[in-house]
Amino acid sequence: MDFWVAALLLSAVPSIDTPSGPREASSNWCAPCHVMQHETWRASRHAVAATNRLYTTNHRQWPMRWCDECHQPLALEEGVGCASCHVKERRILTSAPPTPRGLEAHAERHEPALSTEEACARCHQFNFPISDAEPVKFSTLPMQNTVAEWRAWGASKPCQACHLNQGSHAMTGSHDLARLRKALTAQVTRRGADVELRLESHRAGHAVPTGDPFRALRLELFDAEDTLVLQRSFGHHARGADGGMEDQAVPPSLDGGVPSRRFALTAPEATRYRLVFVYVGPRTAAAVGSEAEVELQAGPITEEPLP
């Protein structure tokens, strides 16, 4: 991983040069002048990257230090805060050229990479670690491959166009249910004894699901008595000893069309389905309960075949 703010990772709280002297680079210090950015960030998953229940439960089970490089890069109780991306060498990094007003408040430096995938790749494009020893060594198999997926999509617009819209730092993603349902739809139809699932991605610039390999889509099939008769998960699944990956996620669109995946499951008695987005693996899911997943769609299985 090539972190261009690597000098700050897991370090003491950095400081910012201001006319009145160095100031601690806590996100709270940014709030009075950057109200909208701070408020939207505070409600984001970035703000709770180190404290949300999914992460803390998983981290207690597998306490690897390298996880903190992305979930809590600074010695602050604020997850991925303002300084994680915007402070380097006691200067504020800006995506646009510094303004006179900004320079009156603190030292600034124009950092064009903040407007590109480079700013995201630090934590959304890396390989599986081989060990937790310092320095961490990585395998050749991607653990998070989101930026590579985005590049394969055609890179027509940067990550920030969707996830940093109009200056908001909400960084919405798969925990925004409305956004998730807009990005992915499913059709479930019967073809004889088989039930066919068709998943369609709508203008997502990466695979769905993307990110951590334990994220998945789970289809549940029920009979007329509402008994679960079959369930199957789809996503990025490790195959085991050979080090490969079984990729069943919906890919990004490469030709401007609507990318899709189709799966046939034998379940002659199934009459109803439920499609769920899963955030964590089974062990963590057992500990966090309903937070582990969210329902995307549910309804009767359509008898008419797909065109």
Disulfide bonds with the S-S distance in Angstrom:
none
